[in-house]
Amino acid sequence: MGRHKLGSLWRKCIGAGGTSHTYGVYSAISGALHAGDAGVWGDAPGNGSVAAYGVYGTNGSATGYAGYFNNSNGGYAAAFMGGKVGIGTATPAALLAVGTTSQFTVDSSGNVYIGQTTNPATSRLVLQVQTGAANGINSQSTSDTGTSYPFSVYNHAGTYVDGLSNTSSGTSFLTSSDKRLKENVHKVFPSAVNVGDDGAADGKGKVKRQWAIDYSKLVPVTVAELKALRARLAADEATIAAMKTKQGM
């Protein structure tokens, strides 16, 4: 296996084991610093026909790192300015691409694409789901008790508008509005109502999650009541017709 050519330095270091660190190349800068100072600087202009590397790292074991960046002082561990970044691909299709065929990408506007690289409807998130394949999005609760909210919509003021909630027994499609419109329903059909807050939690009286109702759960009850009313109406009509006949009307 041939060695890679370095401008002025090539060094191989074999560790002796133990807990001490071993470095093939170590560089540190100190003193008065200026913008653009670098411990290691790599430049690979290339010639248009071959791949060149400003910095090149390989990993020779399952526990090694081809590259490792760490910053414990709150700064930047790594910053990539200009060009495209590929993870698992040498030909990234967008500013950031993951997967051998860029299955996950982020473009320069921050739009996210999963499964495809085109945006058919100017969306912030594009998800392609293969026909007959696995689910596009899965949501799983962490407990069989209580309610979770896998999808919620908030207005510009941060107030809950609508969304989905689920329990261990089902999913509700919620539409929020004033609490007073939900309380009566909650008294007779509590499972159709998702109880919100009254604004007391933040001490400012601002409601964060309004009461919401899943009208789809009321449909079977409404249909059953209509059937009962129609049966009662038919019975009343029959009684009236019999009375009219008896009275010769």
C-alpha positions as CSV (number, residue, x, y, z in Angstrom):
1,M,0.0,0.0,0.0
2,G,1.5,3.3,-1.1
3,R,2.0,6.3,1.1
4,H,0.0,9.5,0.4
5,K,2.2,12.4,-0.6
6,L,2.3,15.3,1.8
7,G,3.7,18.7,1.0
8,S,6.4,18.7,3.6
9,L,5.6,16.1,6.2
10,W,4.7,12.4,6.4
11,R,4.8,10.7,9.8
12,K,3.6,7.3,11.0
13,C,3.3,6.7,14.7
14,I,2.7,3.3,16.3
15,G,1.2,3.4,19.8
16,A,2.5,1.5,22.7
17,G,-0.8,0.9,24.3
18,G,-1.9,1.9,27.8
19,T,-3.9,5.0,28.6
20,S,-1.7,7.6,27.1
21,H,-2.5,9.2,23.7
22,T,-0.5,8.6,20.6
23,Y,-0.5,11.1,17.8
24,G,0.7,10.7,14.2
25,V,0.8,14.4,13.8
26,Y,0.2,16.9,16.6
27,S,-0.1,20.7,16.1
28,A,-1.0,23.5,18.6
29,I,-1.0,27.2,18.3
30,S,-0.7,29.7,21.1
31,G,0.2,33.3,21.8
32,A,-1.4,36.3,20.0
33,L,-3.9,34.8,17.5
34,H,-5.4,36.3,14.4
35,A,-8.4,35.4,12.4
36,G,-7.7,32.5,10.1
37,D,-4.9,31.0,12.2
38,A,-4.9,27.2,12.0
39,G,-3.2,24.4,13.8
40,V,-3.3,22.3,10.7
41,W,-4.0,23.8,7.2
42,G,-4.8,21.7,4.2
43,D,-5.1,22.9,0.6
44,A,-5.9,20.7,-2.3
45,P,-6.5,22.7,-5.5
46,G,-6.4,19.6,-7.7
47,N,-6.1,19.6,-11.5
48,G,-9.6,18.7,-12.5
49,S,-8.9,15.1,-13.3
50,V,-7.8,13.5,-10.0
51,A,-9.1,13.7,-6.5
52,A,-6.9,15.6,-4.1
53,Y,-7.3,16.0,-0.3
54,G,-6.5,18.9,1.9
55,V,-6.6,16.7,4.9
56,Y,-6.9,12.9,4.6
57,G,-7.6,10.4,7.4
58,T,-8.2,6.6,7.4
59,N,-9.4,4.3,10.1
60,G,-7.6,1.0,10.5
61,S,-9.8,-0.6,13.2
62,A,-13.4,-0.8,14.4
63,T,-12.6,1.5,17.4
64,G,-10.6,4.2,15.6
65,Y,-11.6,7.5,14.1
66,A,-10.6,8.7,10.6
67,G,-11.4,12.2,12.0
68,Y,-12.2,13.4,15.5
69,F,-13.2,16.9,16.4
70,N,-13.9,18.0,20.0
71,N,-14.5,21.4,21.5
72,S,-15.2,21.6,25.3
73,N,-15.1,25.4,25.5
74,G,-18.4,26.2,23.8
75,G,-16.9,27.0,20.4
76,Y,-17.0,25.2,17.1
77,A,-15.8,21.6,16.9
78,A,-16.0,21.9,13.1
79,A,-17.2,24.3,10.4
80,F,-17.5,23.7,6.7
81,M,-17.6,26.8,4.7
82,G,-18.5,26.5,1.0
83,G,-18.9,23.4,-1.1
84,K,-20.9,20.3,-0.2
85,V,-20.6,17.8,2.6
86,G,-21.2,14.2,2.0
87,I,-21.6,11.5,4.7
88,G,-21.4,8.0,3.1
89,T,-21.1,9.5,-0.3
90,A,-18.3,11.1,-2.3
91,T,-20.8,12.8,-4.6
92,P,-23.2,14.7,-2.4
93,A,-26.3,16.0,-4.2
94,A,-26.9,18.9,-1.9
95,L,-25.2,21.2,0.6
96,L,-25.4,18.3,3.1
97,A,-26.1,14.7,1.9
98,V,-26.2,11.4,3.8
99,G,-26.3,8.0,2.2
100,T,-24.7,6.4,-0.8
101,T,-27.3,8.0,-3.1
102,S,-28.0,11.1,-1.0
103,Q,-31.1,9.7,0.6
104,F,-31.2,12.5,3.1
105,T,-30.2,16.0,2.1
106,V,-30.4,19.6,3.3
107,D,-30.2,22.4,0.7
108,S,-28.8,25.9,1.1
109,S,-32.3,27.2,2.2
110,G,-32.5,24.7,5.0
111,N,-35.1,22.6,3.3
112,V,-34.9,18.9,4.2
113,Y,-35.4,16.0,1.8
114,I,-35.8,12.4,2.7
115,G,-35.9,9.8,0.0
116,Q,-35.7,12.3,-2.9
117,T,-33.8,15.4,-3.9
118,T,-36.5,17.5,-5.6
119,N,-39.1,19.7,-4.0
120,P,-42.4,19.3,-5.8
121,A,-44.4,21.8,-3.8
122,T,-41.9,24.3,-2.3
123,S,-42.1,22.5,1.1
124,R,-39.7,22.8,4.0
125,L,-39.8,19.0,4.5
126,V,-40.1,16.5,1.7
127,L,-40.7,12.9,2.5
128,Q,-40.9,10.2,-0.2
129,V,-42.5,6.9,0.9
130,Q,-42.0,4.0,-1.4
131,T,-45.2,2.2,-2.4
132,G,-45.5,-1.1,-0.5
133,A,-42.5,-0.2,1.7
134,A,-42.3,0.6,5.4
135,N,-44.2,3.5,7.0
136,G,-43.1,7.1,6.3
137,I,-43.4,8.3,9.9
138,N,-43.8,6.3,13.0
139,S,-44.9,7.7,16.4
140,Q,-44.7,5.6,19.6
141,S,-45.7,6.6,23.1
142,T,-43.4,5.9,26.0
143,S,-46.2,4.7,28.3
144,D,-49.6,3.0,28.1
145,T,-51.1,5.7,30.4
146,G,-51.7,9.4,29.7
147,T,-51.8,11.2,26.4
148,S,-49.0,12.1,23.9
149,Y,-49.0,14.6,21.1
150,P,-47.1,13.2,18.0
151,F,-48.1,16.2,15.9
152,S,-49.2,19.7,17.1
153,V,-49.8,23.0,15.3
154,Y,-49.2,26.4,17.0
155,N,-50.1,29.8,15.7
156,H,-47.5,32.7,15.6
157,A,-48.2,33.6,19.2
158,G,-47.3,30.1,20.4
159,T,-50.8,29.0,21.2
160,Y,-51.9,25.5,20.3
161,V,-54.3,25.3,17.4
162,D,-54.8,21.7,16.5
163,G,-53.1,18.4,15.8
164,L,-53.0,14.7,16.8
165,S,-53.1,13.1,20.2
166,N,-52.9,9.5,21.0
167,T,-53.4,7.2,24.0
168,S,-53.0,3.4,24.4
169,S,-56.4,2.9,22.8
170,G,-56.6,5.3,19.9
171,T,-55.7,8.5,18.0
172,S,-57.7,11.7,18.1
173,F,-57.7,14.4,15.4
174,L,-58.1,17.6,17.4
175,T,-59.6,21.0,16.6
176,S,-59.2,23.6,19.3
177,S,-61.5,26.5,20.3
178,D,-62.8,28.2,23.4
179,K,-62.9,26.0,26.5
180,R,-66.6,26.8,27.0
181,L,-67.6,25.0,23.7
182,K,-65.9,21.8,24.9
183,E,-67.0,21.5,28.5
184,N,-70.6,20.4,27.8
185,V,-69.3,17.7,25.4
186,H,-66.7,16.6,28.0
187,K,-69.4,16.1,30.6
188,V,-71.3,13.5,28.5
189,F,-68.5,12.2,26.2
190,P,-65.1,12.8,27.8
191,S,-63.2,10.5,25.5
192,A,-63.8,12.9,22.6
193,V,-62.3,15.9,24.4
194,N,-58.7,16.6,25.0
195,V,-58.6,18.8,28.1
196,G,-56.3,21.9,27.8
197,D,-55.1,24.3,30.4
198,D,-56.6,27.5,31.8
199,G,-53.4,29.6,31.7
200,A,-52.6,29.2,35.3
201,A,-49.4,27.2,34.8
202,D,-47.2,30.1,33.7
203,G,-48.8,32.6,36.2
204,K,-49.7,35.0,33.5
205,G,-53.0,33.6,32.4
206,K,-51.8,32.7,29.0
207,V,-53.3,29.5,27.6
208,K,-50.6,27.3,26.1
209,R,-52.9,24.4,25.1
210,Q,-56.5,25.0,24.4
211,W,-59.2,22.5,24.8
212,A,-59.7,20.4,21.7
213,I,-62.2,17.9,20.5
214,D,-62.1,15.0,18.1
215,Y,-65.4,15.3,16.2
216,S,-64.9,12.0,14.5
217,K,-65.6,10.2,17.8
218,L,-69.0,11.9,17.9
219,V,-70.1,10.6,14.5
220,P,-71.1,7.0,15.7
221,V,-73.0,8.5,18.6
222,T,-74.7,11.0,16.4
223,V,-75.7,8.3,13.9
224,A,-77.0,6.1,16.7
225,E,-79.1,8.9,18.0
226,L,-80.5,9.7,14.6
227,K,-81.5,6.1,14.1
228,A,-83.2,6.1,17.5
229,L,-85.0,9.3,16.7
230,R,-86.2,8.0,13.3
231,A,-87.5,4.8,15.0
232,R,-89.4,6.9,17.5
233,L,-90.7,9.2,14.8
234,A,-91.9,6.1,12.8
235,A,-93.6,4.8,15.9
236,D,-95.3,8.1,16.6
237,E,-96.5,8.3,13.0
238,A,-97.9,4.8,13.2
239,T,-99.7,5.7,16.4
240,I,-101.2,8.9,14.9
241,A,-102.3,7.0,11.8
242,A,-104.0,4.4,13.9
243,M,-105.8,7.1,16.0
244,K,-107.0,8.8,12.8
245,T,-108.3,5.5,11.4
246,K,-110.1,4.8,14.7
247,Q,-111.7,8.2,14.7
248,G,-112.7,7.9,11.0
249,M,-110.5,10.7,9.9
